[in-house]
Amino acid sequence: MTISIIAAIGPNRELGKNNKLLWHIPEDMKRFKQLTSGHTVIMGRKTF
């Protein structure tokens, strides 16, 4: 079994602010979808 972790953090180790992403980069979201489509994804309790 292979387990992979995908994470993006800001320069001060922040993950988000006010339950939102710190940035909006369409290419980044496209790459995330490409990497995770067809696989089980476990996210945090406030992630949707």
SEPADREN-708143 format. One record per residue: residue in three letters; x, z, y of N, C-alpha, C, O in turn; residue number from 1. Coordinates in pm, whole numbers. Atoms other than C-alpha are relative to their C-alpha. Layout:
<pts>
('ALA',(X,Z,Y),(X,Z,Y),(X,Z,Y),(X,Z,Y),NUM),
...
</pts>
This chain:
<pts>
('MET',(85,0,-117),(0,0,0),(89,0,123),(187,74,131),1),
('THR',(-71,5,-127),(126,-89,346),(-87,60,108),(-206,28,119),2),
('ILE',(69,-60,-113),(28,119,647),(76,-40,126),(198,-24,133),3),
('SER',(-61,43,-126),(93,-17,996),(-65,75,115),(-182,114,108),4),
('ILE',(51,-66,-120),(54,144,1336),(19,-95,118),(126,-152,137),5),
('ILE',(-7,79,-122),(-25,-45,1655),(-36,94,114),(-143,155,113),6),
('ALA',(27,-89,-113),(0,150,1979),(57,-61,128),(159,-130,125),7),
('ALA',(-50,41,-131),(42,75,2347),(-7,122,91),(-111,186,103),8),
('ILE',(-4,-115,-90),(151,342,2591),(57,-42,135),(132,-139,144),9),
('GLY',(-51,26,-134),(221,347,2961),(138,59,19),(191,123,-72),10),
('PRO',(-136,-47,-26),(555,432,3122),(15,152,-4),(126,203,-22),11),
('ASN',(-5,-147,6),(465,804,3129),(-62,54,-128),(-110,167,-132),12),
('ARG',(54,-33,132),(350,808,2764),(-152,20,-1),(-204,87,-90),13),
('GLU',(145,-12,-2),(-17,783,2861),(-61,-109,-88),(-8,-219,-101),14),
('LEU',(72,94,87),(-264,615,2626),(-121,-59,70),(-162,-171,37),15),
('GLY',(118,46,-72),(-560,581,2861),(-32,98,111),(32,203,123),16),
('LYS',(43,-89,-108),(-734,733,3159),(-150,-13,16),(-202,-124,24),17),
('ASN',(146,-3,-15),(-1099,836,3194),(-69,-85,-107),(-163,-159,-78),18),
('ASN',(56,73,115),(-1175,690,2849),(8,-151,14),(-75,-223,-43),19),
('LYS',(-19,145,-18),(-1051,345,2954),(147,-35,-23),(235,50,-15),20),
('LEU',(-137,48,12),(-745,133,2890),(68,4,135),(2,-2,239),21),
('LEU',(-76,-4,-125),(-470,151,3150),(16,-138,61),(43,-151,181),22),
('TRP',(-18,136,-48),(-452,-228,3178),(-92,-93,-78),(-144,-56,-183),23),
('HIS',(80,102,69),(-644,-543,3084),(86,-126,-9),(106,-196,90),24),
('ILE',(-84,118,24),(-424,-814,2932),(-67,-81,-111),(-58,-43,-228),25),
('PRO',(72,79,101),(-630,-1084,2755),(87,-42,-119),(40,-41,-233),26),
('GLU',(-88,42,109),(-330,-1204,2553),(27,116,-96),(40,95,-217),27),
('ASP',(-23,-119,82),(-271,-848,2428),(-121,26,-90),(-104,57,-208),28),
('MET',(121,-21,80),(-632,-812,2313),(-14,-108,-108),(-57,-79,-219),29),
('LYS',(4,109,97),(-613,-1152,2141),(97,28,-115),(63,7,-232),30),
('ARG',(-100,-32,104),(-296,-1045,1954),(-48,116,-86),(-31,113,-208),31),
('PHE',(53,-113,75),(-458,-713,1854),(-105,-48,-99),(-105,-9,-216),32),
('LYS',(104,53,87),(-758,-900,1714),(60,-81,-114),(15,-72,-229),33),
('GLN',(-67,82,102),(-530,-1143,1530),(64,89,-107),(57,58,-226),34),
('LEU',(-69,-88,95),(-335,-857,1369),(-96,84,-83),(-65,118,-198),35),
('THR',(89,-94,68),(-636,-644,1274),(-118,-63,-71),(-180,1,-156),36),
('SER',(116,65,63),(-903,-896,1171),(16,-5,-151),(120,-47,-203),37),
('GLY',(-2,0,146),(-989,-858,805),(66,121,-62),(85,127,-183),38),
('HIS',(-66,-121,49),(-820,-518,777),(-77,124,44),(-154,119,141),39),
('THR',(59,-127,-39),(-937,-159,790),(75,52,122),(198,51,124),40),
('VAL',(-60,-51,-122),(-876,-10,1135),(-53,141,23),(-175,163,24),41),
('ILE',(38,-138,-30),(-877,364,1207),(36,24,146),(150,4,187),42),
('MET',(-20,-23,-143),(-921,456,1574),(-42,142,35),(-100,214,-46),43),
('GLY',(35,-133,-48),(-967,769,1778),(-149,20,14),(-226,-76,11),44),
('ARG',(142,-34,-3),(-1299,948,1811),(-75,-57,120),(-197,-70,115),45),
('LYS',(65,56,-118),(-1369,802,2157),(24,-150,15),(-5,-208,119),46),
('THR',(-29,143,-4),(-1263,447,2073),(-118,-77,-57),(-173,-41,-160),47),
('PHE',(108,86,49),(-1526,178,2035),(30,-143,33),(-48,-232,0),48),
</pts>
